[in-house]
Amino acid sequence: RENSSENILSSANRLLLHEGRLMLAESTRLLDVYLFLFDDFLLITKIKRNKKKYGGSDTSLIPVCPSLTPELQSLIREGGFCTVLDQPIPLDRLILKNVEPV
């Protein structure tokens, strides 16, 4: 699905409103996800971690885009990355509800 999501994610007019980690309850397990809330949709990505570390022991030398949040920079430096979990959810189809903590 790389080709179909490429055009959706490349809008120059899109604004990133908020981003951050979240634990997603998926049936019987918890999933570590990273959310990107744009002004027109919500993108849920799955956090994956590389088993291999980069060549040297000093991971502070890994180049990371300065516009990323410190949390996402840290994840990348630790050898992690985000993959899109599902299709973006348009905000006009999203319903938010308060739930009690588990």
C-alpha positions as CSV (number, residue, x, y, z in Angstrom):
1,R,0.0,0.0,0.0
2,E,3.0,2.3,-0.1
3,N,1.9,3.9,-3.4
4,S,-1.7,4.6,-2.3
5,S,-0.6,6.4,1.0
6,E,2.2,8.3,-0.7
7,N,-0.1,11.0,-2.2
8,I,-2.3,11.2,1.0
9,L,0.7,12.1,3.2
10,S,2.4,14.5,0.9
11,S,0.1,17.6,1.1
12,A,2.0,20.8,1.5
13,N,-1.0,22.5,3.2
14,R,-1.4,19.9,6.0
15,L,-0.6,20.9,9.6
16,L,0.7,18.6,12.3
17,L,-1.3,19.6,15.4
18,H,0.0,17.0,17.9
19,E,2.0,13.8,18.1
20,G,3.0,11.3,20.8
21,R,3.1,7.8,22.1
22,L,0.1,5.8,23.2
23,M,-0.7,2.3,24.4
24,L,-3.4,0.9,22.2
25,A,-5.6,-1.9,23.6
26,E,-6.0,-4.4,20.8
27,S,-8.2,-7.4,21.8
28,T,-6.0,-9.2,24.4
29,R,-2.7,-7.3,24.0
30,L,-1.3,-3.8,24.3
31,L,0.3,-2.2,21.3
32,D,2.9,0.5,21.6
33,V,1.9,3.1,19.0
34,Y,2.9,6.6,17.9
35,L,0.1,9.0,16.8
36,F,0.2,11.9,14.4
37,L,-2.8,14.2,14.6
38,F,-3.0,16.4,11.5
39,D,-5.6,19.0,10.8
40,D,-7.5,16.6,8.5
41,F,-6.7,13.1,9.7
42,L,-5.3,10.9,12.5
43,L,-2.4,8.6,11.6
44,I,-1.6,5.7,13.8
45,T,1.8,4.1,13.4
46,K,3.3,1.0,15.1
47,I,6.6,1.5,16.9
48,K,9.1,-1.1,15.8
49,R,12.6,-1.6,17.3
50,N,15.6,-2.8,15.4
51,K,17.3,-5.8,17.0
52,K,20.6,-4.6,15.7
53,K,22.2,-1.5,17.0
54,Y,24.0,0.9,14.7
55,G,27.7,0.3,14.1
56,G,29.2,2.3,17.0
57,S,28.2,2.4,20.6
58,D,27.6,6.2,20.5
59,T,24.0,6.5,19.2
60,S,24.1,10.3,19.7
61,L,26.0,10.5,16.4
62,I,23.0,9.2,14.4
63,P,21.6,12.1,12.3
64,V,18.0,12.9,13.3
65,C,15.8,15.7,11.8
66,P,15.8,18.6,14.3
67,S,12.1,19.3,13.7
68,L,11.1,16.0,15.3
69,T,10.0,15.9,18.9
70,P,12.6,14.8,21.4
71,E,10.6,11.7,22.1
72,L,10.6,10.7,18.4
73,Q,14.3,11.6,18.1
74,S,15.1,9.4,21.1
75,L,13.1,6.5,19.5
76,I,15.0,6.8,16.3
77,R,18.4,7.0,18.1
78,E,17.5,3.8,19.9
79,G,17.1,2.1,16.5
80,G,13.3,2.3,16.4
81,F,11.0,3.4,13.6
82,C,7.3,3.8,12.9
83,T,5.3,2.0,10.3
84,V,1.7,2.9,9.3
85,L,-0.6,0.6,11.2
86,D,-3.8,1.3,9.1
87,Q,-5.2,3.8,6.8
88,P,-5.4,7.4,8.1
89,I,-8.7,8.2,9.9
90,P,-10.3,11.4,8.5
91,L,-11.2,13.7,11.4
92,D,-14.8,14.2,10.0
93,R,-15.3,10.4,10.7
94,L,-13.6,10.3,14.1
95,I,-15.7,10.1,17.3
96,L,-13.9,10.7,20.6
97,K,-15.3,9.3,23.9
98,N,-14.0,9.6,27.4
99,V,-13.4,6.2,29.0
100,E,-12.4,5.1,32.5
101,P,-8.7,4.1,32.9
102,V,-8.2,0.3,33.0
